[in-house]
Amino acid sequence: MCSSDAAKWPWRRLRALLRRPKPVCAAALWALGLVAAVGSGSPRGLLQMAMATVVAVLCDLALRRARGLRPAVPEGALVTGAIVGMVLAVDSPLWLAPATAAVSVASKHVIRLRRRHVFNPAAVGLLLSAAAGASESWWGDLGGLPPAYVAILVALMYGVLWRARKFASFFAYMAVFLAICFAAGAMHSALGADAFHNPIFNSTLFAAGFMASDPPTSPSRLWEQVAFGAAAASISAAVYLAVSGLLYPFLGLLAANAAYAAVRARRHVLQSARREERP
């Protein structure tokens, strides 16, 4: 290889990575985390993200090796670790984010259907963490900063959704969630009205843009995206209006993940039956 080709190789590798949804999502999350940390004057959140990401990557590599799989860039673990670090409260014990990230990645390797994981790993880990009493502040969604910062959140989400081609699921999620909350607000529900303000509004944007767009656990076909986003949003809104809090995105997303896995399994059965019927 000549020197010019050797010099170009890292850039070619970088361009190849940035054509994939996961690295783009990880880069966007770290940019968002940096803005949140600088804006709030609390760099501890970045340490939490870093620790969660390192543990997620190491766990993913170890579990792939244990399953006899070929080594691969742990793109999904980079995203999972970043999300875990950005959702857990920044004053959480330092061991909590790495532990949650480890559980999240383990769920990806354990809960599988036809060689694909079923649930969004970060949603699994964060839900279990919250069930165990962990505090979740969603500091990374910029909800604690002035409202103008939402433009940064939207701009970074746009890049992720464009690369993943998941605009349909995002808009379906936001439209259905806000429509349900608007209807509840019209019936004098304080929670319904609060959905249009922070921390709920930015948390919903974050979940719809960075979590519901996860390629392996959400559909790519247009109308399936719409159905997926609408289903996740409907359940999320119902949970939010029933019990409030910030767990609603996880429950709605995991329910939609399960439904999508069931649809894929049914499709596979039908396709297998058709192949067997052919002479």
N, C-alpha and C positions, 0 to 999 in steps of 0.2 A: 504494500500500500504506500503510495507516495505521500509526501508530507502534507500536500494540500488536501488530499482525501482524508488523512488522519485528522487534520484540523476541522474539517467539515463534519466528521462523524458525530461528535457530541451534539451539534446543532440539529443534525438529522434525527438523532435519537430523541431530542427534546421535542422537535416538531411532531414526531410520531406519537409521543406520549400525549401531547396536547390535542391530538385528534381523537382521543378517547375520553368518554364522559367522566370517568372516575378521577383521573389526575386533574382535569379542569375543575371539578367540584372541590377536590382537596385544596387546590390553590386558591379558589374563591373563599373557602371557609377560613383559611389562614389569613387572607387579606381582611376578611370581615372581623376576625378575632383581633387582629392588630389595630384596626380602627376602634373597636370596642374598648380594648385595653388602654389605648392612648386617650380616647375620649373620656373615659371614666377615671383615668389616673390610677388604674389598678393593674399592674403587669402580672399579678399572680395568676390571672386567668390564662395567660400564655404558657406559664409553667405547667398549669393543670392540663392544657391542651397537649403540650409536648410529652408529658409523662403518659397520658392516656394513649397518644399515638404510638409512642415507642413500644409500650406493652402490647397494644393491638397488633402491631407489625410482628413482633417476636412471637406472639401466640399464633398468629396466622401461619407464619413460616413453620413453627413447630408442629402444628396440627396437620399441615399439608404433608410434612415429612412422615408423620405418624400414619397418615392414610395412604402413604406410598405414592403420592402425587409428585409430579415434576416441580422443581422450584420455579416460582414466578414472582413478578413484582406484585407485592401485596397492595394493590390499588384500593381495594375495598376497605382494607384495614386502615389505610390513611384517612379515608372519609369517616369511618366509624369512630376512630379515636378523636378526631377533631370535633365531631358532633357531640360526643360524650363530654369532652372537656368544655364545650361551649354552653351546654345545657345545665350541668351541675353547678350549684352555687359556688362562687369563687372562695367562700370561706369554709368550704367543705374540707374535711381531713385530706391530706395529700395522698393517702393510700386509696381513697374512694374512687377517684377517676380511673386510675389504672385497673383497679379491681372490676369496676363496671365495664371497662373496655374489654377485659379478658373474658367476662361472662358474655358480652355481646358477640365477640368473635367466635367463642365456643358454640354459641347457638347457631351460628352460620354453618358450622361443620357437623352439627348433630341433627338439627331439624331440617331434613332434606326430603325432597320428593323428585324422583327421576333425575338425579345428579345435579339438582339445583336447590339452593336454600330457599325456604318458603317465606320467612319473615325478614323484615328490615332489621339487621343486627343491632343497630343503635337503639331502635325502639324497644327491642326485647330487653336489652341491658338496662336502659333507663327506667322502664316500667318496673322491672324487678328491684332496681335500686330504690325507686320511690316507695314501692311496697314495703321495703325494709326500713323506711323512715328517712331516706336521704332527702336533702333539700335541693330543689331544682329552681334556679332563677332565670334560666334562658338569657344570661347576660350577653351572649354572642349575637343576639338578634337586634342589638342596638336599641332595644326598647327603653333603656334607661337614659338614653341621650336625647337631645332636642329632636322634635319631629322631622326636621329637615334631613336628618341622617337616614331616614327611610329610603331616600334616593340612592344611597350607596348600596343598601341591601337589595333594592330592586335591580340596580345595574349589575351586581354580581350574580344575582339569580338569573338574570336574562342570559348571561354567558353560559351558565350551567344548563339551563333549559334548552338553549339553542343547540348546544353540543349534544345533549341527550335526546333532543327532539321530543320533548315532553310538555310542550305548551298546552296541549289539550287537557291533560290531567290537571295541570296547575290551574287553568282558568275554570275548569269544572269544579274543582275543589273550592276555590275562593268564591265562586258565584253561588254555589249551593250553601256553603257554610254561612256566608253573609246574608243570603236570602232568608235562611231559617232564623238566624239571630235577629234580622230586621223584623220578621213577622212576630217573633217573641217580644221584641221591644215595643212593637205597636200594640201588643196586649199588656203593656205596662210591666214587662219583665226587666228588672234592672240589669240582670246578667246579659240579656239580649242587647241592650244599649251599650254595655261595657265592651262588647266584642269589637266595637268600632274604635276603641281606644287602647292604649298600651296598659298592661303588658300583653293583652290578648291578641291585638291586631298583628303586631310584629311576630309574635310566636306562631300565629296561623300562617303568615307569609313564609316564615322560615320552614315550617313543617311541609307546606305545600311545595315550596321551591327546592329544598335540599333533601327532603326525606321521601316524599311521595313520588319523586322522580327517579328513585333508585332503579336502574335498568333491570337487574336480575329479578326483582320482586314486584315489578309493575309492568303492565303491558306496553307494547309498542304500536299496536294497531290503533288507528285514530278513534274509532267508536268504543273500543275497549278502554282506551285511556279516559274517555269521557265518563264511561260507566264506573271505572275504577275511582276516579277523582270524586264523582258524585257520591258513591257509596262511602268512601272514607270520610268525606265531609259530613254526610248525613249522620253517621254514627258519632263522629267527633262532636258535632253540634248538639246532639241529643245528650251525650255524656256531659258536655260543658254546661248546658242549661239545667241538667239534673243535679250535678254535684259541684259545679264550678271548678276552681283549681286549674292546674296546667298539665294534667295527665291526659286530657281529651285527645290531643293529636296522636298519641301512641295507641290508644285503644281503637280509634277509628282506622288508623293505618294498618294495624295488625289484623283487624277484621277484614279489611280490603285485601291484604296480602293472602289471607287464608282463602278468600273467595276466588282470587285469581289463580291460586294453586289448584283449587278444585276445578276451575274451568279448563286449565291446561291438562289436568289428569283426564277429564272427560273427553277432551279433544283427542288425546292420545288413544284412548280406548276406541273411539269411533273410527279414527284413522286405521288402527290395527284391524278392526272388524271389516272395514272396506277392503283392505289389502287381502284378507283371508277369503273374501267373497269373490275376488277376481279369479277367473279360470286360469 
